[in-house]
């Protein structure tokens, strides 16, 4: 260390100090600014990337919320459509039952009417047949009764007697 102090030269020291200052000025002018600018650019790029990532995260959250909302709306719409379809099915079944009952009642009424008309027709035919049989029997009885002249005279006299009494 003593040797360093003995070898110290103030001219050399000032020269080296001036060279160092010139070197610092040149470094600052030509190297320091570009280095600082590239560091600032990199810092800005990183900051922009972080901001973009945050925006993307927020946008993703918004999209997820929108998706959940749309999914819930779709579920609600599906439930409403299913409920409407069930109600429509029930209405159609009820309408079909009502129509079937109406048709069944109509068919039953028509059957009753047909049975009644056929019954009346059968009774009328039976009466007609009975009347025809009665006339035939009466005719046969009268022929038997009126085959003799004396019987005919007696019948005429009794009919005349009844006619005057009435």
Residue pairs with C-beta under 8 A, 6 or more apart in sequence:
145 151
145 155
146 152
146 155
